[in-house]
Amino acid sequence: MFTKSRHIKAFLFRHKAWVFVVVLSTLTFGVYFQVIRFDFVNFDDDTYVTENEVVQKGLTTEGLRYAFDVTSQNKAYWQPLTWLSHMLDCQLFGIKAVDPKGWTA
């Protein structure tokens, strides 16, 4: 029995980076897996997605101009990667995301 625990400790020591990655990934997945069934919230999702026709069209030329445009209306929150991410989500999943198994998010 003593040799088994020594082998386990040696294995964990040699592969501690991979063990850390697996444990951290498992914990992260466990915490965030529940959001798969969450719906839009009413804080700012209407401005960013549900009532934004440019974003709902997906990745288009108009959308790229919109994402990188700096106007007096949006210069305080210039965030092109956020806009592009929302556009890609709408293009891939629509306004109501559905996973491959058919569960609605």
N, CA, C and O atoms as CSV, one atom per row, in Angstrom:
chain,resi,resn,atom,element,x,y,z
A,1,MET,N,N,0.819,-1.190,0.000
A,1,MET,CA,C,0.000,0.000,0.000
A,1,MET,C,C,0.865,1.256,0.000
A,1,MET,O,O,0.530,2.257,-0.634
A,2,PHE,N,N,1.964,1.187,0.710
A,2,PHE,CA,C,2.856,2.342,0.790
A,2,PHE,C,C,3.417,2.694,-0.584
A,2,PHE,O,O,3.575,3.871,-0.910
A,3,THR,N,N,3.713,1.688,-1.379
A,3,THR,CA,C,4.275,1.968,-2.702
A,3,THR,C,C,3.240,2.562,-3.638
A,3,THR,O,O,3.590,3.374,-4.495
A,4,LYS,N,N,1.961,2.180,-3.503
A,4,LYS,CA,C,0.919,2.755,-4.340
A,4,LYS,C,C,0.788,4.245,-4.086
A,4,LYS,O,O,0.724,5.031,-5.031
A,5,SER,N,N,0.749,4.640,-2.830
A,5,SER,CA,C,0.606,6.060,-2.524
A,5,SER,C,C,1.841,6.841,-2.983
A,5,SER,O,O,1.732,7.996,-3.394
A,6,ARG,N,N,3.006,6.209,-2.913
A,6,ARG,CA,C,4.219,6.875,-3.383
A,6,ARG,C,C,4.167,7.063,-4.900
A,6,ARG,O,O,4.583,8.101,-5.415
A,7,HIS,N,N,3.653,6.050,-5.615
A,7,HIS,CA,C,3.518,6.165,-7.067
A,7,HIS,C,C,2.496,7.246,-7.442
A,7,HIS,O,O,2.697,8.000,-8.394
A,8,ILE,N,N,1.422,7.307,-6.694
A,8,ILE,CA,C,0.410,8.330,-6.959
A,8,ILE,C,C,0.991,9.717,-6.723
A,8,ILE,O,O,0.799,10.620,-7.537
A,9,LYS,N,N,1.699,9.890,-5.612
A,9,LYS,CA,C,2.317,11.180,-5.315
A,9,LYS,C,C,3.349,11.551,-6.382
A,9,LYS,O,O,3.426,12.709,-6.793
A,10,ALA,N,N,4.129,10.588,-6.823
A,10,ALA,CA,C,5.127,10.852,-7.860
A,10,ALA,C,C,4.444,11.249,-9.170
A,10,ALA,O,O,4.889,12.166,-9.861
A,11,PHE,N,N,3.358,10.547,-9.502
A,11,PHE,CA,C,2.623,10.874,-10.716
A,11,PHE,C,C,2.053,12.288,-10.637
A,11,PHE,O,O,2.182,13.070,-11.579
A,12,LEU,N,N,1.424,12.610,-9.508
A,12,LEU,CA,C,0.844,13.943,-9.339
A,12,LEU,C,C,1.910,15.027,-9.368
A,12,LEU,O,O,1.681,16.106,-9.913
A,13,PHE,N,N,3.068,14.753,-8.790
A,13,PHE,CA,C,4.144,15.736,-8.790
A,13,PHE,C,C,4.678,15.956,-10.201
A,13,PHE,O,O,4.948,17.088,-10.602
A,14,ARG,N,N,4.827,14.867,-10.950
A,14,ARG,CA,C,5.339,14.993,-12.317
A,14,ARG,C,C,4.354,15.699,-13.245
A,14,ARG,O,O,4.755,16.424,-14.156
A,15,HIS,N,N,3.085,15.484,-13.007
A,15,HIS,CA,C,2.048,16.022,-13.894
A,15,HIS,C,C,1.188,17.057,-13.183
A,15,HIS,O,O,-0.007,17.162,-13.458
A,16,LYS,N,N,1.777,17.814,-12.282
A,16,LYS,CA,C,0.981,18.741,-11.474
A,16,LYS,C,C,0.316,19.823,-12.316
A,16,LYS,O,O,-0.783,20.266,-11.982
A,17,ALA,N,N,0.944,20.252,-13.380
A,17,ALA,CA,C,0.332,21.270,-14.231
A,17,ALA,C,C,-0.944,20.728,-14.883
A,17,ALA,O,O,-1.962,21.418,-14.927
A,18,TRP,N,N,-0.886,19.502,-15.385
A,18,TRP,CA,C,-2.061,18.906,-16.024
A,18,TRP,C,C,-3.151,18.614,-15.001
A,18,TRP,O,O,-4.335,18.793,-15.287
A,19,VAL,N,N,-2.773,18.178,-13.843
A,19,VAL,CA,C,-3.754,17.929,-12.783
A,19,VAL,C,C,-4.449,19.237,-12.426
A,19,VAL,O,O,-5.668,19.272,-12.260
A,20,PHE,N,N,-3.675,20.311,-12.307
A,20,PHE,CA,C,-4.244,21.614,-12.001
A,20,PHE,C,C,-5.218,22.050,-13.086
A,20,PHE,O,O,-6.297,22.557,-12.780
A,21,VAL,N,N,-4.855,21.860,-14.341
A,21,VAL,CA,C,-5.722,22.246,-15.461
A,21,VAL,C,C,-7.025,21.452,-15.429
A,21,VAL,O,O,-8.101,22.015,-15.632
A,22,VAL,N,N,-6.934,20.159,-15.178
A,22,VAL,CA,C,-8.130,19.311,-15.151
A,22,VAL,C,C,-9.044,19.704,-13.985
A,22,VAL,O,O,-10.259,19.813,-14.158
A,23,VAL,N,N,-8.471,19.915,-12.818
A,23,VAL,CA,C,-9.274,20.286,-11.651
A,23,VAL,C,C,-9.919,21.652,-11.859
A,23,VAL,O,O,-11.108,21.822,-11.589
A,24,LEU,N,N,-9.154,22.620,-12.331
A,24,LEU,CA,C,-9.687,23.957,-12.556
A,24,LEU,C,C,-10.766,23.945,-13.637
A,24,LEU,O,O,-11.790,24.611,-13.490
A,25,SER,N,N,-10.553,23.206,-14.705
A,25,SER,CA,C,-11.550,23.112,-15.774
A,25,SER,C,C,-12.835,22.458,-15.272
A,25,SER,O,O,-13.934,22.904,-15.602
A,26,THR,N,N,-12.698,21.421,-14.490
A,26,THR,CA,C,-13.863,20.734,-13.938
A,26,THR,C,C,-14.658,21.648,-13.016
A,26,THR,O,O,-15.886,21.688,-13.090
A,27,LEU,N,N,-13.973,22.375,-12.156
A,27,LEU,CA,C,-14.656,23.302,-11.256
A,27,LEU,C,C,-15.351,24.419,-12.033
A,27,LEU,O,O,-16.493,24.767,-11.732
A,28,THR,N,N,-14.676,24.972,-13.017
A,28,THR,CA,C,-15.259,26.048,-13.823
A,28,THR,C,C,-16.481,25.554,-14.583
A,28,THR,O,O,-17.516,26.221,-14.598
A,29,PHE,N,N,-16.368,24.398,-15.209
A,29,PHE,CA,C,-17.496,23.827,-15.942
A,29,PHE,C,C,-18.656,23.556,-14.990
A,29,PHE,O,O,-19.808,23.825,-15.327
A,30,GLY,N,N,-18.364,23.030,-13.813
A,30,GLY,CA,C,-19.412,22.736,-12.839
A,30,GLY,C,C,-20.168,23.979,-12.391
A,30,GLY,O,O,-21.384,23.937,-12.207
A,31,VAL,N,N,-19.460,25.070,-12.218
A,31,VAL,CA,C,-20.094,26.310,-11.772
A,31,VAL,C,C,-20.914,26.947,-12.894
A,31,VAL,O,O,-22.035,27.400,-12.660
A,32,TYR,N,N,-20.370,26.983,-14.098
A,32,TYR,CA,C,-21.022,27.709,-15.185
A,32,TYR,C,C,-21.954,26.867,-16.042
A,32,TYR,O,O,-22.621,27.419,-16.917
A,33,PHE,N,N,-22.031,25.565,-15.832
A,33,PHE,CA,C,-22.898,24.715,-16.644
A,33,PHE,C,C,-24.361,25.096,-16.491
A,33,PHE,O,O,-25.147,24.944,-17.426
A,34,GLN,N,N,-24.727,25.589,-15.317
A,34,GLN,CA,C,-26.127,25.925,-15.059
A,34,GLN,C,C,-26.644,27.077,-15.921
A,34,GLN,O,O,-27.856,27.207,-16.094
A,35,VAL,N,N,-25.764,27.911,-16.462
A,35,VAL,CA,C,-26.218,29.066,-17.243
A,35,VAL,C,C,-26.769,28.663,-18.604
A,35,VAL,O,O,-27.313,29.508,-19.315
A,36,ILE,N,N,-26.643,27.410,-18.981
A,36,ILE,CA,C,-27.130,26.966,-20.284
A,36,ILE,C,C,-28.642,27.170,-20.405
A,36,ILE,O,O,-29.162,27.287,-21.515
A,37,ARG,N,N,-29.335,27.213,-19.296
A,37,ARG,CA,C,-30.788,27.369,-19.322
A,37,ARG,C,C,-31.246,28.772,-18.936
A,37,ARG,O,O,-32.448,29.000,-18.797
A,38,PHE,N,N,-30.341,29.704,-18.761
A,38,PHE,CA,C,-30.717,31.068,-18.390
A,38,PHE,C,C,-31.265,31.821,-19.592
A,38,PHE,O,O,-30.926,31.523,-20.737
A,39,ASP,N,N,-32.102,32.786,-19.319
A,39,ASP,CA,C,-32.687,33.608,-20.364
A,39,ASP,C,C,-32.046,34.991,-20.317
A,39,ASP,O,O,-31.207,35.259,-19.457
A,40,PHE,N,N,-32.435,35.858,-21.226
A,40,PHE,CA,C,-31.941,37.224,-21.213
A,40,PHE,C,C,-32.404,37.922,-19.939
A,40,PHE,O,O,-33.465,37.609,-19.400
A,41,VAL,N,N,-31.606,38.859,-19.469
A,41,VAL,CA,C,-31.980,39.658,-18.303
A,41,VAL,C,C,-32.368,41.050,-18.774
A,41,VAL,O,O,-32.078,41.433,-19.908
A,42,ASN,N,N,-33.011,41.792,-17.918
A,42,ASN,CA,C,-33.553,43.073,-18.319
A,42,ASN,C,C,-32.641,44.256,-18.010
A,42,ASN,O,O,-33.102,45.397,-18.051
A,43,PHE,N,N,-31.380,44.030,-17.704
A,43,PHE,CA,C,-30.488,45.136,-17.371
A,43,PHE,C,C,-30.060,45.900,-18.624
A,43,PHE,O,O,-30.338,47.092,-18.752
A,44,ASP,N,N,-29.392,45.223,-19.535
A,44,ASP,CA,C,-28.944,45.895,-20.752
A,44,ASP,C,C,-29.034,44.999,-21.985
A,44,ASP,O,O,-28.592,45.390,-23.066
A,45,ASP,N,N,-29.594,43.816,-21.837
A,45,ASP,CA,C,-29.697,42.911,-22.984
A,45,ASP,C,C,-30.604,43.462,-24.069
A,45,ASP,O,O,-30.414,43.159,-25.247
A,46,ASP,N,N,-31.594,44.272,-23.686
A,46,ASP,CA,C,-32.456,44.852,-24.722
A,46,ASP,C,C,-31.663,45.821,-25.598
A,46,ASP,O,O,-31.822,45.825,-26.818
A,47,THR,N,N,-30.818,46.633,-24.987
A,47,THR,CA,C,-30.009,47.591,-25.747
A,47,THR,C,C,-28.978,46.871,-26.610
A,47,THR,O,O,-28.729,47.267,-27.749
A,48,TYR,N,N,-28.386,45.823,-26.070
A,48,TYR,CA,C,-27.308,45.138,-26.776
A,48,TYR,C,C,-27.805,44.103,-27.776
A,48,TYR,O,O,-27.192,43.926,-28.829
A,49,VAL,N,N,-28.913,43.408,-27.468
A,49,VAL,CA,C,-29.296,42.286,-28.325
A,49,VAL,C,C,-30.765,42.306,-28.725
A,49,VAL,O,O,-31.077,42.438,-29.908
A,50,THR,N,N,-31.662,42.178,-27.773
A,50,THR,CA,C,-33.056,41.871,-28.104
A,50,THR,C,C,-33.788,42.974,-28.842
A,50,THR,O,O,-34.763,42.691,-29.539
A,51,GLU,N,N,-33.355,44.228,-28.715
A,51,GLU,CA,C,-33.987,45.322,-29.453
A,51,GLU,C,C,-33.010,46.013,-30.404
A,51,GLU,O,O,-33.295,47.109,-30.886
A,52,ASN,N,N,-31.881,45.396,-30.675
A,52,ASN,CA,C,-30.863,45.979,-31.540
A,52,ASN,C,C,-30.875,45.242,-32.881
A,52,ASN,O,O,-30.344,44.138,-32.999
A,53,GLU,N,N,-31.480,45.862,-33.877
A,53,GLU,CA,C,-31.645,45.210,-35.184
A,53,GLU,C,C,-30.316,44.952,-35.880
A,53,GLU,O,O,-30.174,43.957,-36.591
A,54,VAL,N,N,-29.348,45.830,-35.685
A,54,VAL,CA,C,-28.037,45.648,-36.326
A,54,VAL,C,C,-27.369,44.394,-35.784
A,54,VAL,O,O,-26.815,43.607,-36.551
A,55,VAL,N,N,-27.414,44.202,-34.491
A,55,VAL,CA,C,-26.798,43.029,-33.868
A,55,VAL,C,C,-27.541,41.763,-34.271
A,55,VAL,O,O,-26.914,40.736,-34.529
A,56,GLN,N,N,-28.865,41.820,-34.330
A,56,GLN,CA,C,-29.659,40.633,-34.657
A,56,GLN,C,C,-29.441,40.138,-36.082
A,56,GLN,O,O,-29.714,38.973,-36.372
A,57,LYS,N,N,-28.954,41.003,-36.984
A,57,LYS,CA,C,-28.677,40.582,-38.363
A,57,LYS,C,C,-27.437,39.707,-38.453
A,57,LYS,O,O,-27.229,39.036,-39.464
A,58,GLY,N,N,-26.614,39.702,-37.416
A,58,GLY,CA,C,-25.396,38.894,-37.427
A,58,GLY,C,C,-24.215,39.685,-37.945
A,58,GLY,O,O,-24.238,40.916,-37.966
A,59,LEU,N,N,-23.187,38.976,-38.362
A,59,LEU,CA,C,-21.972,39.610,-38.871
A,59,LEU,C,C,-22.183,40.065,-40.310
A,59,LEU,O,O,-22.151,39.264,-41.244
A,60,THR,N,N,-22.396,41.349,-40.464
A,60,THR,CA,C,-22.595,41.938,-41.784
A,60,THR,C,C,-21.656,43.133,-41.917
A,60,THR,O,O,-21.009,43.542,-40.953
A,61,THR,N,N,-21.595,43.676,-43.107
A,61,THR,CA,C,-20.787,44.882,-43.318
A,61,THR,C,C,-21.318,46.027,-42.463
A,61,THR,O,O,-20.547,46.770,-41.857
A,62,GLU,N,N,-22.632,46.161,-42.421
A,62,GLU,CA,C,-23.247,47.187,-41.580
A,62,GLU,C,C,-22.898,46.965,-40.112
A,62,GLU,O,O,-22.628,47.914,-39.376
A,63,GLY,N,N,-22.906,45.706,-39.699
A,63,GLY,CA,C,-22.571,45.387,-38.318
A,63,GLY,C,C,-21.122,45.702,-37.976
A,63,GLY,O,O,-20.832,46.181,-36.879
A,64,LEU,N,N,-20.212,45.436,-38.906
A,64,LEU,CA,C,-18.804,45.766,-38.666
A,64,LEU,C,C,-18.612,47.271,-38.518
A,64,LEU,O,O,-17.870,47.728,-37.649
A,65,ARG,N,N,-19.294,48.045,-39.382
A,65,ARG,CA,C,-19.222,49.509,-39.243
A,65,ARG,C,C,-19.788,49.946,-37.900
A,65,ARG,O,O,-19.222,50.814,-37.236
A,66,TYR,N,N,-20.893,49.353,-37.503
A,66,TYR,CA,C,-21.545,49.677,-36.237
A,66,TYR,C,C,-20.626,49.353,-35.054
A,66,TYR,O,O,-20.527,50.136,-34.110
A,67,ALA,N,N,-19.959,48.208,-35.109
A,67,ALA,CA,C,-19.108,47.783,-34.002
A,67,ALA,C,C,-17.911,48.700,-33.816
A,67,ALA,O,O,-17.511,48.972,-32.684
A,68,PHE,N,N,-17.334,49.179,-34.908
A,68,PHE,CA,C,-16.118,49.982,-34.815
A,68,PHE,C,C,-16.372,51.492,-34.896
A,68,PHE,O,O,-15.435,52.288,-34.852
A,69,ASP,N,N,-17.630,51.871,-35.013
A,69,ASP,CA,C,-17.972,53.284,-35.108
A,69,ASP,C,C,-17.842,53.961,-33.742
A,69,ASP,O,O,-18.202,53.386,-32.715
A,70,VAL,N,N,-17.330,55.169,-33.747
A,70,VAL,CA,C,-17.229,55.962,-32.521
A,70,VAL,C,C,-18.080,57.206,-32.732
A,70,VAL,O,O,-17.694,58.124,-33.455
A,71,THR,N,N,-19.230,57.221,-32.098
A,71,THR,CA,C,-20.120,58.376,-32.184
A,71,THR,C,C,-20.313,58.948,-30.791
A,71,THR,O,O,-19.884,58.358,-29.800
A,72,SER,N,N,-20.954,60.090,-30.727
A,72,SER,CA,C,-21.193,60.700,-29.416
A,72,SER,C,C,-22.108,59.819,-28.571
A,72,SER,O,O,-22.092,59.895,-27.343
A,73,GLN,N,N,-22.908,58.982,-29.236
A,73,GLN,CA,C,-23.837,58.117,-28.509
A,73,GLN,C,C,-23.118,56.956,-27.819
A,73,GLN,O,O,-23.495,56.582,-26.708
A,74,ASN,N,N,-22.096,56.381,-28.449
A,74,ASN,CA,C,-21.481,55.184,-27.879
A,74,ASN,C,C,-20.005,55.328,-27.545
A,74,ASN,O,O,-19.363,54.329,-27.221
A,75,LYS,N,N,-19.434,56.538,-27.608
A,75,LYS,CA,C,-17.995,56.660,-27.373
A,75,LYS,C,C,-17.598,56.346,-25.939
A,75,LYS,O,O,-16.457,55.961,-25.686
A,76,ALA,N,N,-18.523,56.504,-24.994
A,76,ALA,CA,C,-18.203,56.190,-23.602
A,76,ALA,C,C,-18.029,54.686,-23.421
A,76,ALA,O,O,-17.308,54.244,-22.526
A,77,TYR,N,N,-18.685,53.906,-24.265
A,77,TYR,CA,C,-18.623,52.445,-24.152
A,77,TYR,C,C,-18.183,51.833,-25.475
A,77,TYR,O,O,-18.836,50.917,-25.975
A,78,TRP,N,N,-17.110,52.313,-26.038
A,78,TRP,CA,C,-16.618,51.771,-27.297
A,78,TRP,C,C,-16.083,50.374,-27.039
A,78,TRP,O,O,-15.053,50.214,-26.384
A,79,GLN,N,N,-16.768,49.371,-27.542
A,79,GLN,CA,C,-16.425,47.974,-27.268
A,79,GLN,C,C,-16.717,47.098,-28.484
A,79,GLN,O,O,-17.694,46.349,-28.494
A,80,PRO,N,N,-15.879,47.191,-29.496
A,80,PRO,CA,C,-16.155,46.452,-30.729
A,80,PRO,C,C,-16.164,44.936,-30.559
A,80,PRO,O,O,-16.945,44.261,-31.229
A,81,LEU,N,N,-15.340,44.387,-29.704
A,81,LEU,CA,C,-15.335,42.932,-29.536
A,81,LEU,C,C,-16.630,42.433,-28.910
A,81,LEU,O,O,-17.097,41.340,-29.231
A,82,THR,N,N,-17.207,43.225,-28.023
A,82,THR,CA,C,-18.493,42.856,-27.435
A,82,THR,C,C,-19.575,42.838,-28.509
A,82,THR,O,O,-20.364,41.897,-28.587
A,83,TRP,N,N,-19.610,43.884,-29.338
A,83,TRP,CA,C,-20.602,43.931,-30.412
A,83,TRP,C,C,-20.421,42.753,-31.373
A,83,TRP,O,O,-21.394,42.097,-31.747
A,84,LEU,N,N,-19.189,42.492,-31.765
A,84,LEU,CA,C,-18.932,41.386,-32.699
A,84,LEU,C,C,-19.320,40.045,-32.085
A,84,LEU,O,O,-19.838,39.169,-32.778
A,85,SER,N,N,-19.074,39.887,-30.808
A,85,SER,CA,C,-19.445,38.651,-30.119
A,85,SER,C,C,-20.959,38.470,-30.115
A,85,SER,O,O,-21.452,37.375,-30.384
A,86,HIS,N,N,-21.696,39.530,-29.813
A,86,HIS,CA,C,-23.160,39.447,-29.837
A,86,HIS,C,C,-23.667,39.154,-31.253
A,86,HIS,O,O,-24.606,38.378,-31.429
A,87,MET,N,N,-23.053,39.770,-32.249
A,87,MET,CA,C,-23.460,39.532,-33.634
A,87,MET,C,C,-23.209,38.079,-34.044
A,87,MET,O,O,-24.043,37.458,-34.702
A,88,LEU,N,N,-22.063,37.551,-33.651
A,88,LEU,CA,C,-21.755,36.164,-33.978
A,88,LEU,C,C,-22.735,35.219,-33.288
A,88,LEU,O,O,-23.193,34.249,-33.893
A,89,ASP,N,N,-23.056,35.494,-32.033
A,89,ASP,CA,C,-24.043,34.673,-31.325
A,89,ASP,C,C,-25.392,34.692,-32.037
A,89,ASP,O,O,-26.025,33.650,-32.205
A,90,CYS,N,N,-25.825,35.869,-32.452
A,90,CYS,CA,C,-27.109,35.970,-33.150
A,90,CYS,C,C,-27.063,35.260,-34.499
A,90,CYS,O,O,-28.047,34.652,-34.921
A,91,GLN,N,N,-25.929,35.339,-35.166
A,91,GLN,CA,C,-25.822,34.675,-36.466
A,91,GLN,C,C,-25.834,33.152,-36.300
A,91,GLN,O,O,-26.464,32.444,-37.085
A,92,LEU,N,N,-25.147,32.660,-35.292
A,92,LEU,CA,C,-25.066,31.211,-35.101
A,92,LEU,C,C,-26.310,30.617,-34.448
A,92,LEU,O,O,-26.755,29.534,-34.827
A,93,PHE,N,N,-26.872,31.325,-33.468
A,93,PHE,CA,C,-27.935,30.745,-32.653
A,93,PHE,C,C,-29.259,31.478,-32.726
A,93,PHE,O,O,-30.263,30.987,-32.208
A,94,GLY,N,N,-29.285,32.646,-33.358
A,94,GLY,CA,C,-30.514,33.426,-33.380
A,94,GLY,C,C,-30.714,34.156,-32.066
A,94,GLY,O,O,-29.813,34.222,-31.231
A,95,ILE,N,N,-31.889,34.693,-31.900
A,95,ILE,CA,C,-32.180,35.471,-30.701
A,95,ILE,C,C,-32.489,34.554,-29.515
A,95,ILE,O,O,-32.380,34.977,-28.364
A,96,LYS,N,N,-32.869,33.317,-29.784
A,96,LYS,CA,C,-33.136,32.344,-28.726
A,96,LYS,C,C,-32.240,31.147,-28.984
A,96,LYS,O,O,-32.538,30.306,-29.832
A,97,ALA,N,N,-31.156,31.076,-28.259
A,97,ALA,CA,C,-30.162,30.031,-28.498
A,97,ALA,C,C,-30.737,28.649,-28.160
A,97,ALA,O,O,-31.447,28.475,-27.169
A,98,VAL,N,N,-30.410,27.685,-29.006
A,98,VAL,CA,C,-30.797,26.300,-28.773
A,98,VAL,C,C,-29.565,25.443,-28.963
A,98,VAL,O,O,-28.846,25.586,-29.953
A,99,ASP,N,N,-29.319,24.550,-28.017
A,99,ASP,CA,C,-28.145,23.696,-28.165
A,99,ASP,C,C,-28.486,22.508,-29.070
A,99,ASP,O,O,-29.652,22.309,-29.409
A,100,PRO,N,N,-27.487,21.722,-29.462
A,100,PRO,CA,C,-27.721,20.629,-30.412
A,100,PRO,C,C,-28.738,19.593,-29.944
A,100,PRO,O,O,-29.334,18.908,-30.776
A,101,LYS,N,N,-28.952,19.460,-28.642
A,101,LYS,CA,C,-29.912,18.470,-28.137
A,101,LYS,C,C,-31.336,19.012,-28.115
A,101,LYS,O,O,-32.273,18.289,-27.778
A,102,GLY,N,N,-31.499,20.286,-28.475
A,102,GLY,CA,C,-32.832,20.847,-28.547
A,102,GLY,C,C,-33.292,21.553,-27.293
A,102,GLY,O,O,-34.435,22.009,-27.242
A,103,TRP,N,N,-32.455,21.664,-26.283
A,103,TRP,CA,C,-32.843,22.388,-25.073
A,103,TRP,C,C,-32.787,23.872,-25.360
A,103,TRP,O,O,-31.820,24.343,-25.958
A,104,THR,N,N,-33.776,24.608,-24.960
A,104,THR,CA,C,-33.717,26.051,-25.138
A,104,THR,C,C,-32.941,26.653,-23.982
A,104,THR,O,O,-33.073,26.235,-22.832
A,105,ALA,N,N,-32.145,27.627,-24.310
A,105,ALA,CA,C,-31.349,28.273,-23.272
A,105,ALA,C,C,-32.162,29.311,-22.550
A,105,ALA,O,O,-31.658,29.964,-21.637
